[in-house]
Amino acid sequence: MEQPDGSFETRYWKPTFLSVFGEDGQVEFVLHGADDVTAEVLAEEA
């Protein structure tokens, strides 16, 4: 992530996907999300 001073900060993301099925059993659409897990990753590395 770019900072105001032009430097970059490393961020870690955990993506999630959820398929939504129609009545016919076919995928109608996919929901996508991403959680920022930077704090957890850095805590594990410490």
PQR file of N, CA, C, O and H, with PARSE charges and radii, in Angstrom:
ATOM      1  N   MET A   1       0.853  -1.166   0.000 -0.4000 1.5000
ATOM      2  CA  MET A   1       0.000   0.000   0.000 -0.0000 2.0000
ATOM      3  C   MET A   1       0.904   1.236   0.000  0.5500 1.7000
ATOM      4  O   MET A   1       1.797   1.365   0.838 -0.5500 1.4000
ATOM      5  N   GLU A   2       0.663   2.127  -0.939 -0.4000 1.5000
ATOM      6  CA  GLU A   2       1.503   3.318  -1.031 -0.0000 2.0000
ATOM      7  C   GLU A   2       1.147   4.311   0.073  0.5500 1.7000
ATOM      8  O   GLU A   2      -0.025   4.578   0.339 -0.5500 1.4000
ATOM      9  H   GLU A   2      -0.062   2.022  -1.620  0.4000 1.0000
ATOM     10  N   GLN A   3       2.173   4.844   0.699 -0.4000 1.5000
ATOM     11  CA  GLN A   3       2.029   5.817   1.766 -0.0000 2.0000
ATOM     12  C   GLN A   3       2.133   7.228   1.190  0.5500 1.7000
ATOM     13  O   GLN A   3       2.617   7.404   0.072 -0.5500 1.4000
ATOM     14  H   GLN A   3       3.125   4.628   0.483  0.4000 1.0000
ATOM     15  N   PRO A   4       1.682   8.238   1.946 -0.5600 1.5000
ATOM     16  CA  PRO A   4       1.744   9.618   1.452  0.2800 2.0000
ATOM     17  C   PRO A   4       3.148  10.077   1.047  0.5500 1.7000
ATOM     18  O   PRO A   4       3.293  10.931   0.172 -0.5500 1.4000
ATOM     19  N   ASP A   5       4.178   9.512   1.680 -0.4000 1.5000
ATOM     20  CA  ASP A   5       5.548   9.921   1.352 -0.0000 2.0000
ATOM     21  C   ASP A   5       6.110   9.163   0.145  0.5500 1.7000
ATOM     22  O   ASP A   5       7.270   9.358  -0.218 -0.5500 1.4000
ATOM     23  H   ASP A   5       4.060   8.819   2.390  0.4000 1.0000
ATOM     24  N   GLY A   6       5.297   8.299  -0.482 -0.4000 1.5000
ATOM     25  CA  GLY A   6       5.737   7.554  -1.653 -0.0000 2.0000
ATOM     26  C   GLY A   6       6.301   6.177  -1.346  0.5500 1.7000
ATOM     27  O   GLY A   6       6.538   5.388  -2.261 -0.5500 1.4000
ATOM     28  H   GLY A   6       4.355   8.141  -0.187  0.4000 1.0000
ATOM     29  N   SER A   7       6.522   5.877  -0.064 -0.4000 1.5000
ATOM     30  CA  SER A   7       7.013   4.552   0.302 -0.0000 2.0000
ATOM     31  C   SER A   7       5.844   3.562   0.276  0.5500 1.7000
ATOM     32  O   SER A   7       4.682   3.949   0.156 -0.5500 1.4000
ATOM     33  H   SER A   7       6.330   6.518   0.680  0.4000 1.0000
ATOM     34  N   PHE A   8       6.184   2.277   0.391 -0.4000 1.5000
ATOM     35  CA  PHE A   8       5.150   1.250   0.377 -0.0000 2.0000
ATOM     36  C   PHE A   8       5.163   0.457   1.667  0.5500 1.7000
ATOM     37  O   PHE A   8       6.221   0.175   2.229 -0.5500 1.4000
ATOM     38  H   PHE A   8       7.128   1.962   0.489  0.4000 1.0000
ATOM     39  N   GLU A   9       3.979   0.103   2.128 -0.4000 1.5000
ATOM     40  CA  GLU A   9       3.811  -0.725   3.318 -0.0000 2.0000
ATOM     41  C   GLU A   9       3.304  -2.095   2.863  0.5500 1.7000
ATOM     42  O   GLU A   9       2.357  -2.176   2.081 -0.5500 1.4000
ATOM     43  H   GLU A   9       3.120   0.332   1.671  0.4000 1.0000
ATOM     44  N   THR A  10       3.920  -3.152   3.342 -0.4000 1.5000
ATOM     45  CA  THR A  10       3.486  -4.499   2.999 -0.0000 2.0000
ATOM     46  C   THR A  10       2.219  -4.834   3.774  0.5500 1.7000
ATOM     47  O   THR A  10       2.147  -4.620   4.984 -0.5500 1.4000
ATOM     48  H   THR A  10       4.689  -3.086   3.978  0.4000 1.0000
ATOM     49  N   ARG A  11       1.222  -5.359   3.072 -0.4000 1.5000
ATOM     50  CA  ARG A  11      -0.023  -5.799   3.698 -0.0000 2.0000
ATOM     51  C   ARG A  11      -0.255  -7.255   3.308  0.5500 1.7000
ATOM     52  O   ARG A  11       0.166  -7.687   2.235 -0.5500 1.4000
ATOM     53  H   ARG A  11       1.281  -5.533   2.089  0.4000 1.0000
ATOM     54  N   TYR A  12      -0.913  -7.999   4.165 -0.4000 1.5000
ATOM     55  CA  TYR A  12      -1.245  -9.397   3.913 -0.0000 2.0000
ATOM     56  C   TYR A  12      -2.764  -9.532   3.915  0.5500 1.7000
ATOM     57  O   TYR A  12      -3.450  -8.991   4.782 -0.5500 1.4000
ATOM     58  H   TYR A  12      -1.254  -7.647   5.036  0.4000 1.0000
ATOM     59  N   TRP A  13      -3.280 -10.268   2.919 -0.4000 1.5000
ATOM     60  CA  TRP A  13      -4.719 -10.413   2.738 -0.0000 2.0000
ATOM     61  C   TRP A  13      -5.095 -11.883   2.678  0.5500 1.7000
ATOM     62  O   TRP A  13      -4.352 -12.702   2.136 -0.5500 1.4000
ATOM     63  H   TRP A  13      -2.723 -10.708   2.214  0.4000 1.0000
ATOM     64  N   LYS A  14      -6.243 -12.210   3.233 -0.4000 1.5000
ATOM     65  CA  LYS A  14      -6.783 -13.569   3.168 -0.0000 2.0000
ATOM     66  C   LYS A  14      -8.063 -13.516   2.329  0.5500 1.7000
ATOM     67  O   LYS A  14      -9.089 -13.007   2.782 -0.5500 1.4000
ATOM     68  H   LYS A  14      -6.846 -11.545   3.673  0.4000 1.0000
ATOM     69  N   PRO A  15      -7.995 -14.039   1.114 -0.5600 1.5000
ATOM     70  CA  PRO A  15      -9.187 -14.006   0.263  0.2800 2.0000
ATOM     71  C   PRO A  15     -10.184 -15.094   0.640  0.5500 1.7000
ATOM     72  O   PRO A  15      -9.801 -16.169   1.101 -0.5500 1.4000
ATOM     73  N   THR A  16     -11.457 -14.806   0.441 -0.4000 1.5000
ATOM     74  CA  THR A  16     -12.508 -15.797   0.650 -0.0000 2.0000
ATOM     75  C   THR A  16     -13.458 -15.750  -0.548  0.5500 1.7000
ATOM     76  O   THR A  16     -13.705 -14.690  -1.122 -0.5500 1.4000
ATOM     77  H   THR A  16     -11.768 -13.933   0.066  0.4000 1.0000
ATOM     78  N   PHE A  17     -13.976 -16.903  -0.904 -0.4000 1.5000
ATOM     79  CA  PHE A  17     -14.908 -17.016  -2.018 -0.0000 2.0000
ATOM     80  C   PHE A  17     -16.109 -17.840  -1.560  0.5500 1.7000
ATOM     81  O   PHE A  17     -15.955 -18.806  -0.812 -0.5500 1.4000
ATOM     82  H   PHE A  17     -13.776 -17.764  -0.437  0.4000 1.0000
ATOM     83  N   LEU A  18     -17.281 -17.463  -2.001 -0.4000 1.5000
ATOM     84  CA  LEU A  18     -18.497 -18.193  -1.665 -0.0000 2.0000
ATOM     85  C   LEU A  18     -19.324 -18.336  -2.927  0.5500 1.7000
ATOM     86  O   LEU A  18     -19.749 -17.339  -3.512 -0.5500 1.4000
ATOM     87  H   LEU A  18     -17.405 -16.678  -2.609  0.4000 1.0000
ATOM     88  N   SER A  19     -19.554 -19.560  -3.346 -0.4000 1.5000
ATOM     89  CA  SER A  19     -20.401 -19.823  -4.514 -0.0000 2.0000
ATOM     90  C   SER A  19     -21.851 -19.836  -4.070  0.5500 1.7000
ATOM     91  O   SER A  19     -22.194 -20.436  -3.051 -0.5500 1.4000
ATOM     92  H   SER A  19     -19.209 -20.370  -2.871  0.4000 1.0000
ATOM     93  N   VAL A  20     -22.702 -19.169  -4.841 -0.4000 1.5000
ATOM     94  CA  VAL A  20     -24.137 -19.144  -4.565 -0.0000 2.0000
ATOM     95  C   VAL A  20     -24.818 -19.933  -5.682  0.5500 1.7000
ATOM     96  O   VAL A  20     -24.679 -19.617  -6.863 -0.5500 1.4000
ATOM     97  H   VAL A  20     -22.424 -18.682  -5.668  0.4000 1.0000
ATOM     98  N   PHE A  21     -25.553 -20.963  -5.279 -0.4000 1.5000
ATOM     99  CA  PHE A  21     -26.173 -21.867  -6.239 -0.0000 2.0000
ATOM    100  C   PHE A  21     -27.650 -21.538  -6.425  0.5500 1.7000
ATOM    101  O   PHE A  21     -28.334 -21.133  -5.485 -0.5500 1.4000
ATOM    102  H   PHE A  21     -25.666 -21.219  -4.319  0.4000 1.0000
ATOM    103  N   GLY A  22     -28.125 -21.719  -7.645 -0.4000 1.5000
ATOM    104  CA  GLY A  22     -29.535 -21.550  -7.955 -0.0000 2.0000
ATOM    105  C   GLY A  22     -30.301 -22.814  -7.633  0.5500 1.7000
ATOM    106  O   GLY A  22     -29.724 -23.810  -7.196 -0.5500 1.4000
ATOM    107  H   GLY A  22     -27.570 -22.049  -8.409  0.4000 1.0000
ATOM    108  N   GLU A  23     -31.599 -22.767  -7.852 -0.4000 1.5000
ATOM    109  CA  GLU A  23     -32.452 -23.919  -7.573 -0.0000 2.0000
ATOM    110  C   GLU A  23     -32.081 -25.128  -8.427  0.5500 1.7000
ATOM    111  O   GLU A  23     -32.331 -26.268  -8.038 -0.5500 1.4000
ATOM    112  H   GLU A  23     -32.067 -21.958  -8.207  0.4000 1.0000
ATOM    113  N   ASP A  24     -31.484 -24.874  -9.592 -0.4000 1.5000
ATOM    114  CA  ASP A  24     -31.085 -25.971 -10.480 -0.0000 2.0000
ATOM    115  C   ASP A  24     -29.731 -26.568 -10.116  0.5500 1.7000
ATOM    116  O   ASP A  24     -29.256 -27.480 -10.793 -0.5500 1.4000
ATOM    117  H   ASP A  24     -31.281 -23.947  -9.908  0.4000 1.0000
ATOM    118  N   GLY A  25     -29.104 -26.062  -9.052 -0.4000 1.5000
ATOM    119  CA  GLY A  25     -27.819 -26.586  -8.605 -0.0000 2.0000
ATOM    120  C   GLY A  25     -26.609 -25.977  -9.300  0.5500 1.7000
ATOM    121  O   GLY A  25     -25.469 -26.323  -8.991 -0.5500 1.4000
ATOM    122  H   GLY A  25     -29.490 -25.322  -8.502  0.4000 1.0000
ATOM    123  N   GLN A  26     -26.857 -25.084 -10.225 -0.4000 1.5000
ATOM    124  CA  GLN A  26     -25.766 -24.427 -10.938 -0.0000 2.0000
ATOM    125  C   GLN A  26     -25.329 -23.173 -10.189  0.5500 1.7000
ATOM    126  O   GLN A  26     -26.126 -22.537  -9.500 -0.5500 1.4000
ATOM    127  H   GLN A  26     -27.783 -24.803 -10.476  0.4000 1.0000
ATOM    128  N   VAL A  27     -24.063 -22.832 -10.333 -0.4000 1.5000
ATOM    129  CA  VAL A  27     -23.553 -21.616  -9.696 -0.0000 2.0000
ATOM    130  C   VAL A  27     -24.206 -20.401 -10.348  0.5500 1.7000
ATOM    131  O   VAL A  27     -24.130 -20.224 -11.564 -0.5500 1.4000
ATOM    132  H   VAL A  27     -23.415 -23.348 -10.893  0.4000 1.0000
ATOM    133  N   GLU A  28     -24.840 -19.575  -9.539 -0.4000 1.5000
ATOM    134  CA  GLU A  28     -25.466 -18.352 -10.032 -0.0000 2.0000
ATOM    135  C   GLU A  28     -24.457 -17.198 -10.039  0.5500 1.7000
ATOM    136  O   GLU A  28     -24.375 -16.432 -10.999 -0.5500 1.4000
ATOM    137  H   GLU A  28     -24.901 -19.719  -8.552  0.4000 1.0000
ATOM    138  N   PHE A  29     -23.697 -17.093  -8.950 -0.4000 1.5000
ATOM    139  CA  PHE A  29     -22.660 -16.081  -8.854 -0.0000 2.0000
ATOM    140  C   PHE A  29     -21.709 -16.430  -7.729  0.5500 1.7000
ATOM    141  O   PHE A  29     -21.981 -17.322  -6.925 -0.5500 1.4000
ATOM    142  H   PHE A  29     -23.764 -17.715  -8.170  0.4000 1.0000
ATOM    143  N   VAL A  30     -20.598 -15.727  -7.676 -0.4000 1.5000
ATOM    144  CA  VAL A  30     -19.577 -15.970  -6.657 -0.0000 2.0000
ATOM    145  C   VAL A  30     -19.335 -14.668  -5.905  0.5500 1.7000
ATOM    146  O   VAL A  30     -19.102 -13.617  -6.503 -0.5500 1.4000
ATOM    147  H   VAL A  30     -20.377 -15.003  -8.329  0.4000 1.0000
ATOM    148  N   LEU A  31     -19.396 -14.762  -4.589 -0.4000 1.5000
ATOM    149  CA  LEU A  31     -19.066 -13.617  -3.739 -0.0000 2.0000
ATOM    150  C   LEU A  31     -17.593 -13.697  -3.383  0.5500 1.7000
ATOM    151  O   LEU A  31     -17.066 -14.780  -3.127 -0.5500 1.4000
ATOM    152  H   LEU A  31     -19.586 -15.615  -4.103  0.4000 1.0000
ATOM    153  N   HIS A  32     -16.935 -12.556  -3.366 -0.4000 1.5000
ATOM    154  CA  HIS A  32     -15.509 -12.513  -3.058 -0.0000 2.0000
ATOM    155  C   HIS A  32     -15.281 -11.463  -1.978  0.5500 1.7000
ATOM    156  O   HIS A  32     -15.877 -10.386  -2.002 -0.5500 1.4000
ATOM    157  H   HIS A  32     -17.363 -11.676  -3.574  0.4000 1.0000
ATOM    158  N   GLY A  33     -14.417 -11.793  -1.040 -0.4000 1.5000
ATOM    159  CA  GLY A  33     -14.038 -10.848   0.003 -0.0000 2.0000
ATOM    160  C   GLY A  33     -12.578 -11.040   0.342  0.5500 1.7000
ATOM    161  O   GLY A  33     -11.969 -12.046  -0.022 -0.5500 1.4000
ATOM    162  H   GLY A  33     -13.934 -12.667  -1.021  0.4000 1.0000
ATOM    163  N   ALA A  34     -12.025 -10.076   1.036 -0.4000 1.5000
ATOM    164  CA  ALA A  34     -10.634 -10.181   1.471 -0.0000 2.0000
ATOM    165  C   ALA A  34     -10.492  -9.508   2.823  0.5500 1.7000
ATOM    166  O   ALA A  34     -10.895  -8.360   3.011 -0.5500 1.4000
ATOM    167  H   ALA A  34     -12.520  -9.259   1.332  0.4000 1.0000
ATOM    168  N   ASP A  35      -9.916 -10.238   3.756 -0.4000 1.5000
ATOM    169  CA  ASP A  35      -9.670  -9.711   5.096 -0.0000 2.0000
ATOM    170  C   ASP A  35      -8.205  -9.339   5.230  0.5500 1.7000
ATOM    171  O   ASP A  35      -7.326 -10.081   4.792 -0.5500 1.4000
ATOM    172  H   ASP A  35      -9.589 -11.170   3.604  0.4000 1.0000
ATOM    173  N   ASP A  36      -7.946  -8.193   5.834 -0.4000 1.5000
ATOM    174  CA  ASP A  36      -6.575  -7.764   6.102 -0.0000 2.0000
ATOM    175  C   ASP A  36      -6.084  -8.521   7.332  0.5500 1.7000
ATOM    176  O   ASP A  36      -6.593  -8.321   8.434 -0.5500 1.4000
ATOM    177  H   ASP A  36      -8.660  -7.590   6.190  0.4000 1.0000
ATOM    178  N   VAL A  37      -5.091  -9.391   7.139 -0.4000 1.5000
ATOM    179  CA  VAL A  37      -4.558 -10.215   8.225 -0.0000 2.0000
ATOM    180  C   VAL A  37      -3.109  -9.811   8.550  0.5500 1.7000
ATOM    181  O   VAL A  37      -2.350 -10.605   9.107 -0.5500 1.4000
ATOM    182  H   VAL A  37      -4.678  -9.554   6.243  0.4000 1.0000
ATOM    183  N   THR A  38      -2.743  -8.603   8.206 -0.4000 1.5000
ATOM    184  CA  THR A  38      -1.372  -8.128   8.410 -0.0000 2.0000
ATOM    185  C   THR A  38      -0.949  -8.253   9.870  0.5500 1.7000
ATOM    186  O   THR A  38       0.147  -8.737  10.153 -0.5500 1.4000
ATOM    187  H   THR A  38      -3.360  -7.959   7.753  0.4000 1.0000
ATOM    188  N   ALA A  39      -1.796  -7.825  10.796 -0.4000 1.5000
ATOM    189  CA  ALA A  39      -1.442  -7.869  12.211 -0.0000 2.0000
ATOM    190  C   ALA A  39      -1.153  -9.291  12.675  0.5500 1.7000
ATOM    191  O   ALA A  39      -0.209  -9.527  13.429 -0.5500 1.4000
ATOM    192  H   ALA A  39      -2.686  -7.432  10.566  0.4000 1.0000
ATOM    193  N   GLU A  40      -1.968 -10.232  12.223 -0.4000 1.5000
ATOM    194  CA  GLU A  40      -1.779 -11.630  12.625 -0.0000 2.0000
ATOM    195  C   GLU A  40      -0.466 -12.191  12.056  0.5500 1.7000
ATOM    196  O   GLU A  40       0.270 -12.884  12.759 -0.5500 1.4000
ATOM    197  H   GLU A  40      -2.736 -10.041  11.611  0.4000 1.0000
ATOM    198  N   VAL A  41      -0.177 -11.891  10.791 -0.4000 1.5000
ATOM    199  CA  VAL A  41       1.059 -12.388  10.162 -0.0000 2.0000
ATOM    200  C   VAL A  41       2.273 -11.809  10.864  0.5500 1.7000
ATOM    201  O   VAL A  41       3.224 -12.532  11.158 -0.5500 1.4000
ATOM    202  H   VAL A  41      -0.774 -11.328  10.220  0.4000 1.0000
ATOM    203  N   LEU A  42       2.251 -10.516  11.134 -0.4000 1.5000
ATOM    204  CA  LEU A  42       3.402  -9.894  11.804 -0.0000 2.0000
ATOM    205  C   LEU A  42       3.583 -10.418  13.216  0.5500 1.7000
ATOM    206  O   LEU A  42       4.716 -10.557  13.676 -0.5500 1.4000
ATOM    207  H   LEU A  42       1.478  -9.928  10.896  0.4000 1.0000
ATOM    208  N   ALA A  43       2.478 -10.717  13.927 -0.4000 1.5000
ATOM    209  CA  ALA A  43       2.569 -11.279  15.272 -0.0000 2.0000
ATOM    210  C   ALA A  43       3.202 -12.678  15.244  0.5500 1.7000
ATOM    211  O   ALA A  43       3.979 -13.030  16.131 -0.5500 1.4000
ATOM    212  H   ALA A  43       1.557 -10.604  13.553  0.4000 1.0000
ATOM    213  N   GLU A  44       2.862 -13.472  14.217 -0.4000 1.5000
ATOM    214  CA  GLU A  44       3.451 -14.793  14.093 -0.0000 2.0000
ATOM    215  C   GLU A  44       4.941 -14.725  13.783  0.5500 1.7000
ATOM    216  O   GLU A  44       5.714 -15.573  14.228 -0.5500 1.4000
ATOM    217  H   GLU A  44       2.231 -13.187  13.496  0.4000 1.0000
ATOM    218  N   GLU A  45       5.341 -13.713  13.019 -0.4000 1.5000
ATOM    219  CA  GLU A  45       6.748 -13.574  12.648 -0.0000 2.0000
ATOM    220  C   GLU A  45       7.606 -13.065  13.798  0.5500 1.7000
ATOM    221  O   GLU A  45       8.819 -13.270  13.808 -0.5500 1.4000
ATOM    222  H   GLU A  45       4.714 -13.023  12.657  0.4000 1.0000
ATOM    223  N   ALA A  46       6.980 -12.401  14.768 -0.4000 1.5000
ATOM    224  CA  ALA A  46       7.722 -11.818  15.895 -0.0000 2.0000
ATOM    225  C   ALA A  46       8.127 -12.872  16.904  0.5500 1.7000
ATOM    226  O   ALA A  46       8.757 -12.552  17.912 -0.5500 1.4000
ATOM    227  H   ALA A  46       5.994 -12.235  14.760  0.4000 1.0000
TER
END
